[in-house]
Amino acid sequence: MPAQLHLGVGSGLTMRRTKERSWLEILDEPVDGASLAVFRIVFGAMVAIDAYRYMSDGWVDEYFVRPSIHFTYLYFDWVRPLPAPWIYAHFCFIAAMGLLVSVGLFYRAATVGLFLSYAYFFLLEQSTYMNHYYLITLVAGFLCVMPAHRCYSVDRLRGATVEQTVPRWTILLIRFQLFVVYFYGAIAKLNPDWLIGEPMYSQIIARGREIPEIAHLVPPALLSYFIAYAGIAVDAIIPILLITHGWRWAGFAIAFAFHALNATFLYIGIFSYLMIGAITIFFDYDWPRQLGRRLGFSKSSPSVVREGRTHPGLLFALSLYVAFQLLFPFRHLLFPGYVSWTEEGHRFAWHMKLRKKISEITITARDPATGRTQTIDPADDLVRRQLRKLGTFPDIMLQYAHHTRDRLRAEGIASPEIYVDWQCSLNGAPYAPLIDPKVDLAKVERTWRHADWILPWPGRRAAQPADW
């Protein structure tokens, strides 16, 4: 019996190790790098175009040169904008790195340069946060460890790389990240406001004549409900179709239409075009070669090269990254209150177009030594986008209060107190106080923990939309 028991345990261990090796072998298996190369081309080009738009549209000046205050991310206060003209040179560098990545020239150096320069831009200013900037930063980091230059690259033409295959995990990782963007976007929409058609209803009413003429044929409430539930369905269905072999083209068609409409009506920059190109990564690994053969441009397939095994440390780090991306977007569940109201856990969670806030704010500074008070006008310090985000995010309001505190100290007020009366309407609901007006924000420290000075949302006193 002891001998039999020993053999049984040993066999179980051997089977588990065999399965582990098989899974690692699947991840490391060489596959055609053509689809990854197309992803690289699209990604680098979109980043370069966006960097150019930042300069040509005057956003570099508006967001990084003109402001006297910059709202930084927690623990990244040390990241500051370069002075002009160096900040323009930095965006030129981003554009150049994007182009080098796109054409696959000096790929390894270009990917590192793109990741570092784009991460710097991303961390400069909280008020410019957008989900696709976060996504671009993540993907730029991926590409640093991916051989995405093995096909359709200048590096290949000049002999810097000979293989045309890549480890399977490179493509699976990008597919995973895009799946998260879509599916977690659908999950985020399962909130009380979205399910009653907000904030779409309020935006349709507010934009009026800006919406297409055909939309005026449908009652605003009915249209808002259609957009809301179609948004949930599309975000949930697209990734499922894309990972289902026989339905990938259907998923791509739906995604194409969805992003084309978003680009037309929501004005969300390069995100729509980036995603249309990026989701081709869900097609067959060699789909560009299949297309080339059908068009008569190519008849060859790459020879499979058995590469060296990916370092276990890298695979372990990527496993931690996957776990992080699965869990971190749900961190708002650790905080009390409605995330669209408190904003605690809103960023980095793929919450897109979920809320519209209209705020009436009065900021008062008091000198406790004399009892004198003065009203602070943030328009004296902030540019338009910063003002809009000030009326949305309590953590940005806290940073502005600290800035005002420090300025008053420099003017000779030893211990200024900062109070904020903030009345806010969320998604068309009645106005309610967002933060406690009796709390001295000058004494509140920035932290990742729950801010108990943020008041709970009282909810809707009347369901909206109600007018059909």
Phi, psi and omega in degrees: 000313179303320181296317180296320179297319181297317180296321180297314179297317180298318180297320178299316179298319180297318180296318179296318180294323178297317178296318179298316179296320180297318179296317177295322178294323177297316179296324183272352185300131180289133177229164180302132181270010185295315182293324177295325178295319177297318176302315180300317182297312180296313184299308181299320180294317180295320178296317179296317179297318181294320178297320177297317179298323178300323180279314185290329180271002177081012183287329177299315179293316184292321187266334189234341181260309185290319184298139174270347180235143174231129181272109187264162174283150179304132181075004177238033178298337182284349179276114184233151180293145172290150176288157173292142008268006186292331179292328174292321177298325180295318179290328172298322179295317177301314180298318180295318179294322177298318179293319179297319177296317183298315182275350179074043178249128186050047192305311185300312180293322183293320181294319178295316178298320180293315181298312183294317182290323180286322177297322176299312178301315182299322185275355185292323192209117179295329185290347178262007182303132170219150183299325182285337172293320176298315179298316180298319178299316179297312183294321177301324176293321177304311189297338178298333182246012180246136177276062185281004182260010185281349175228148173051050181224154175293326177303322179291320180296326181268008173083014181284342177215145182245331181291151172240007178250158179226156175297142183303327185298333181298318180283321180297324181294318178293319176300317179300314183297319179291324176301316180299317181302312181290304190292321177289334172296323177292317180299319181298332181283350179278061179234161187304320182292311183299324183289345173252017173089012178254146009269011183300318181300311181298322181288323177298316179295318184290322185279335173052252186289348181288337181281155182302151183302322182299331181293337180287348178281349183246135176305139184306320181294317180296318179296319181293320177296318179298313180299317183297309184284329174294323178298317177297312183297316182294313180299326181279323186282320184307306183296327179293316177295322183294331180267001178259116192308311184285352186241012184297319180294326176295317177299319179295318181298316179295316180296319179300311180297318181299311182288328176297318177294319178298317180297327182283320190252335187255347175052061185249034173069217186277356188304313183297315182291322178298315183290324178300317178286324186291323186288354172295347177296342179280346178287179178306149182304328184253024185301326177296326179287322176301316179296319179298320179294321179294327180271357178082015181271334186214144178234357186257158174237152182289145173285139182283124180252123178281105185274168174292154183292139175299139183300131180304328179297323178292317178296323177295316179297320179292326176296319177296321179297316179300315179298319179299314181293333178284327188260320188301322179298345179263011184295339179297339178291344178279347181254144175287154175097174183271120189299327179291342178267308184280334184067008180281108184095010182286314182289155177062023184234009178061037172271109188238124176057040186263343184211152176229120181249137171241124189236145169240115191235133172236120181253125183239131175252137182232137174265108184295338181288325183246344183081001180286146179234156175214147178270132182261129177257107182295341178296340177287340186245334193246153173273173190303313182295321178296321178297320180295318179287331176299325179274012180239314189252119176300327180291330174288322175301319179297318178296320179294322177299320178294321176298316179296318176303312182294322179294318180293325175298318179294336179273359174111359176272115190295312185225070183294147175251140182238121179239144183231123172262104188241106175260126189228138172251121180258119176051045176082000179285163178301153179295144177209154179292130181271323178233162182287115182290350180268355181273130177279103183292342178296336183259358181272128180269148175288136181203161176276351180283171180299135178269105183286355177275354173275126182278150179291151178286129182285353181085184181267130176281339176214130182299142177230151355280148183244340186266105178274000000 
